[in-house]
Amino acid sequence: MSNSAPIAFIDSGVGGLPYLQWVREHLPQENFVYLADRKNFPYGEKTSGEIVDIVLHAVKSLRDGSYPKMLVIACNTASVTALDAVRKAVDFPVVGVVPAVKPAAMSSRNKRIGVMATRRTIDGSYLQRLIDNFAPDCHVEKVAASGVVSFVENDFFRASDEEKLEIVENAVNLFSGEKVDKVVLGCTHFIYLDEILKKRLGGDVEIIDSREGVGRQIMHVLEINRLFSTEKKEDVFYCSAESPGDSYRLFAQMFGLKYSGVMEGL
């Protein structure tokens, strides 16, 4: 495996791009390929078996097309469902994304935290295990906000600030009523609305996502496997189906990636 091979990121859409951005800012010499699996969006409304099959198929296409040196499953729903299956299927390191319950619980002053995620993640056993293991002394208010995922994917660029406020209003009201002081973004898509959430929840509530934790894990895996790149190439954005309104070209441009259309084999 070449050290100049890319680090591949996969998500059901554009949610993983802020994670790629964090890693690129800290490791500018690395090469990246991003896959937005639009054809199967959203993952959060599918069964566990469907998600495993979908992710394994996407990973095969990535492997055949660019043979990455590492894979990042940049989607909470896919990570908590398919991470083990993917690790068994490939011969390169795989890093997943999980809700940052542990740091939220450790830093909460009043031991009242909120978690926003897809319905699949909220109802799944993995999130409950995180809460049982790392936040047993906390009241955890869980909010399924799958509609926010579709909003970011389809309407982010054309939506007004008022529309962005409206889409998070239900979650904000629940969290405010429960007086939480930490809110965990348990879906990568939600990061696009973190400033809106901060504005609406107020300065006493901290918004927590897993970008730094995941990024540092990626750096650690590269280090222990001696996989750091010394040859910079072009970073590329692929999808499994075109997006409405050509928004994927805009997202690729926003994050400095070359838009390369639909990946072969998907």
C-alpha positions as CSV (number, residue, x, y, z in Angstrom):
1,M,0.0,0.0,0.0
2,S,1.4,3.4,-1.0
3,N,1.6,6.1,1.7
4,S,0.4,8.6,-1.0
5,A,-2.9,6.6,-1.4
6,P,-5.9,8.6,-0.2
7,I,-7.8,8.6,3.0
8,A,-11.3,7.8,1.9
9,F,-14.4,9.3,3.6
10,I,-17.9,7.9,3.1
11,D,-21.3,9.3,4.2
12,S,-24.8,9.1,2.9
13,G,-24.4,12.7,1.7
14,V,-22.3,15.7,2.7
15,G,-22.3,15.2,6.4
16,G,-18.7,13.9,6.5
17,L,-17.1,16.9,4.7
18,P,-16.5,18.9,8.0
19,Y,-14.6,15.9,9.3
20,L,-12.5,15.7,6.2
21,Q,-11.8,19.4,6.5
22,W,-10.6,19.1,10.1
23,V,-8.1,16.3,9.1
24,R,-6.9,18.2,6.0
25,E,-6.2,21.3,8.1
26,H,-4.1,19.3,10.5
27,L,-2.5,17.0,7.9
28,P,-2.3,19.1,4.7
29,Q,0.1,16.7,3.0
30,E,-2.5,13.9,3.0
31,N,-4.7,13.0,0.0
32,F,-8.4,12.6,0.3
33,V,-11.3,11.0,-1.6
34,Y,-14.9,11.6,-0.5
35,L,-18.0,9.6,-1.5
36,A,-21.5,11.0,-1.0
37,D,-23.8,7.9,-1.3
38,R,-26.7,9.9,-2.6
39,K,-28.4,6.9,-4.2
40,N,-29.0,5.4,-0.7
41,F,-29.7,8.6,1.2
42,P,-30.8,8.7,4.0
43,Y,-29.2,5.8,5.8
44,G,-31.1,6.7,9.0
45,E,-34.4,5.4,7.6
46,K,-33.1,1.9,6.6
47,T,-32.8,-1.3,8.5
48,S,-29.5,-2.4,10.0
49,G,-29.2,-5.2,7.4
50,E,-29.8,-2.8,4.5
51,I,-27.2,-0.3,5.9
52,V,-24.5,-3.0,6.2
53,D,-25.1,-4.2,2.6
54,I,-25.1,-0.6,1.3
55,V,-21.9,0.4,3.0
56,L,-20.1,-2.8,2.0
57,H,-21.0,-2.2,-1.6
58,A,-19.9,1.5,-1.4
59,V,-16.6,0.4,0.2
60,K,-16.0,-2.1,-2.6
61,S,-16.4,0.6,-5.2
62,L,-14.0,2.9,-3.3
63,R,-11.5,0.1,-2.9
64,D,-11.7,-0.8,-6.6
65,G,-11.4,2.8,-7.7
66,S,-8.8,4.4,-5.6
67,Y,-7.6,1.7,-3.1
68,P,-7.4,4.0,0.0
69,K,-4.9,3.4,2.8
70,M,-7.6,4.2,5.3
71,L,-11.4,4.5,5.4
72,V,-13.4,6.9,7.5
73,I,-17.1,6.0,7.9
74,A,-18.1,9.6,8.4
75,C,-21.7,8.9,9.4
76,N,-22.9,8.0,12.9
77,T,-25.7,5.8,11.6
78,A,-23.4,3.8,9.4
79,S,-20.7,3.6,12.0
80,V,-22.8,2.3,14.8
81,T,-24.4,-0.3,12.4
82,A,-21.7,-1.4,9.9
83,L,-18.3,-0.6,11.3
84,D,-17.5,-4.2,12.5
85,A,-18.6,-5.7,9.2
86,V,-16.5,-3.3,7.2
87,R,-13.4,-3.9,9.3
88,K,-13.8,-7.6,8.6
89,A,-14.1,-7.0,4.9
90,V,-11.0,-4.9,4.2
91,D,-7.3,-5.0,4.8
92,F,-6.8,-1.3,5.6
93,P,-7.6,0.6,8.8
94,V,-11.2,1.8,9.3
95,V,-12.3,4.6,11.6
96,G,-15.9,5.3,12.6
97,V,-17.8,8.2,13.9
98,V,-19.9,7.9,17.1
99,P,-21.8,10.4,19.2
100,A,-19.6,12.3,21.6
101,V,-21.5,11.3,24.7
102,K,-18.4,10.7,26.9
103,P,-16.9,14.3,26.6
104,A,-20.4,15.8,27.0
105,A,-21.0,13.8,30.2
106,M,-17.5,14.6,31.6
107,S,-17.9,18.3,31.1
108,S,-21.6,18.8,32.0
109,R,-22.0,21.0,35.0
110,N,-25.6,20.0,35.8
111,K,-25.4,16.4,34.4
112,R,-28.2,17.1,31.9
113,I,-27.2,16.6,28.3
114,G,-29.0,16.4,25.0
115,V,-28.4,14.2,22.0
116,M,-29.6,15.0,18.5
117,A,-29.4,12.1,16.0
118,T,-31.3,10.1,13.4
119,R,-34.1,7.9,14.4
120,R,-32.0,4.8,13.7
121,T,-29.2,6.0,16.0
122,I,-31.7,7.2,18.7
123,D,-33.5,3.8,18.8
124,G,-30.3,1.7,18.4
125,S,-28.6,-0.1,21.2
126,Y,-25.2,1.5,20.5
127,L,-26.2,4.9,21.7
128,Q,-27.8,3.4,24.8
129,R,-24.5,1.6,25.6
130,L,-22.6,4.8,25.3
131,I,-25.0,6.4,27.7
132,D,-24.9,3.5,30.1
133,N,-21.1,3.4,30.0
134,F,-20.2,7.1,30.0
135,A,-23.2,9.0,31.3
136,P,-24.9,6.8,33.9
137,D,-25.1,9.8,36.2
138,C,-26.7,12.1,33.6
139,H,-30.2,12.8,32.4
140,V,-30.0,12.4,28.7
141,E,-32.7,14.0,26.5
142,K,-32.6,12.2,23.1
143,V,-34.2,13.9,20.0
144,A,-34.7,12.2,16.7
145,A,-34.2,14.9,14.1
146,S,-34.0,13.0,10.8
147,G,-35.7,15.9,9.0
148,V,-32.6,18.0,9.6
149,V,-30.5,15.6,7.6
150,S,-32.7,16.0,4.5
151,F,-32.8,19.7,5.0
152,V,-29.0,20.1,5.0
153,E,-28.7,17.7,2.1
154,N,-31.4,19.3,-0.1
155,D,-32.0,22.9,1.0
156,F,-28.9,24.2,2.8
157,F,-27.7,26.6,0.1
158,R,-31.0,28.1,-0.7
159,A,-32.5,28.2,2.8
160,S,-32.8,31.5,4.7
161,D,-31.6,31.9,8.3
162,E,-35.2,31.9,9.4
163,E,-35.8,28.5,7.7
164,K,-32.7,27.1,9.3
165,L,-33.9,28.3,12.7
166,E,-37.3,26.7,12.1
167,I,-35.9,23.2,11.2
168,V,-34.1,23.0,14.6
169,E,-36.9,24.6,16.6
170,N,-38.4,21.4,17.9
171,A,-35.1,20.1,19.3
172,V,-34.2,23.5,20.7
173,N,-37.5,23.7,22.6
174,L,-37.0,20.2,24.1
175,F,-33.5,20.9,25.1
176,S,-34.4,24.3,26.6
177,G,-37.2,22.7,28.6
178,E,-35.0,20.1,30.0
179,K,-32.3,22.7,30.9
180,V,-29.4,20.8,29.3
181,D,-26.0,22.4,29.3
182,K,-24.4,20.2,26.6
183,V,-25.9,19.1,23.2
184,V,-24.3,16.3,21.3
185,L,-24.6,16.4,17.6
186,G,-25.1,12.7,16.9
187,C,-25.3,13.0,13.1
188,T,-22.5,14.6,11.0
189,H,-25.0,16.6,8.9
190,F,-26.0,18.6,12.0
191,I,-22.6,20.3,12.1
192,Y,-23.8,22.6,9.2
193,L,-26.3,24.1,11.6
194,D,-24.2,24.4,14.7
195,E,-24.0,28.2,14.6
196,I,-27.8,28.3,14.3
197,L,-28.1,26.0,17.3
198,K,-25.6,28.0,19.4
199,K,-27.5,31.2,18.6
200,R,-30.9,29.7,19.5
201,L,-29.8,27.7,22.6
202,G,-27.7,30.6,24.1
203,G,-24.2,30.9,25.4
204,D,-24.8,28.6,28.4
205,V,-25.3,25.5,26.3
206,E,-22.2,24.0,24.6
207,I,-22.6,22.2,21.2
208,I,-20.4,19.1,21.0
209,D,-19.5,17.1,18.0
210,S,-16.8,14.4,17.4
211,R,-14.7,16.1,14.7
212,E,-11.6,16.6,16.8
213,G,-11.9,13.1,18.5
214,V,-12.2,11.4,15.2
215,G,-9.5,13.5,13.6
216,R,-7.0,12.7,16.3
217,Q,-7.9,9.0,16.0
218,I,-7.1,9.2,12.3
219,M,-3.8,10.9,13.1
220,H,-3.0,8.2,15.6
221,V,-3.7,5.3,13.2
222,L,-1.6,6.9,10.5
223,E,1.3,7.3,13.0
224,I,1.3,3.7,14.4
225,N,1.0,2.3,10.9
226,R,3.6,4.7,9.5
227,L,1.2,5.8,6.8
228,F,1.9,9.5,6.6
229,S,2.0,10.8,3.1
230,T,4.8,12.9,1.6
231,E,3.3,13.5,-1.8
232,K,0.3,15.8,-2.2
233,K,-2.2,15.1,-5.0
234,E,-5.7,16.4,-5.8
235,D,-8.5,15.8,-3.3
236,V,-11.6,14.4,-5.0
237,F,-15.4,14.4,-4.4
238,Y,-17.5,11.5,-5.8
239,C,-21.2,10.7,-5.4
240,S,-23.4,7.6,-6.2
241,A,-26.1,9.8,-7.8
242,E,-26.4,13.4,-8.7
243,S,-27.9,15.8,-6.2
244,P,-30.9,18.1,-6.7
245,G,-30.0,21.5,-7.9
246,D,-26.4,20.5,-8.5
247,S,-25.7,21.2,-4.8
248,Y,-22.9,18.6,-4.7
249,R,-20.7,20.8,-6.9
250,L,-21.3,23.7,-4.5
251,F,-20.4,21.5,-1.5
252,A,-17.3,20.2,-3.3
253,Q,-16.2,23.8,-4.1
254,M,-17.0,24.9,-0.5
255,F,-14.6,22.3,0.9
256,G,-11.9,22.7,-1.8
257,L,-12.5,19.3,-3.5
258,K,-12.5,18.5,-7.2
259,Y,-16.0,17.4,-8.2
260,S,-15.7,14.2,-10.2
261,G,-19.3,13.1,-10.6
262,V,-20.7,9.6,-10.1
263,M,-18.2,6.9,-9.0
264,E,-17.9,3.9,-11.3
265,G,-19.5,0.8,-9.9
266,L,-22.3,2.5,-7.9
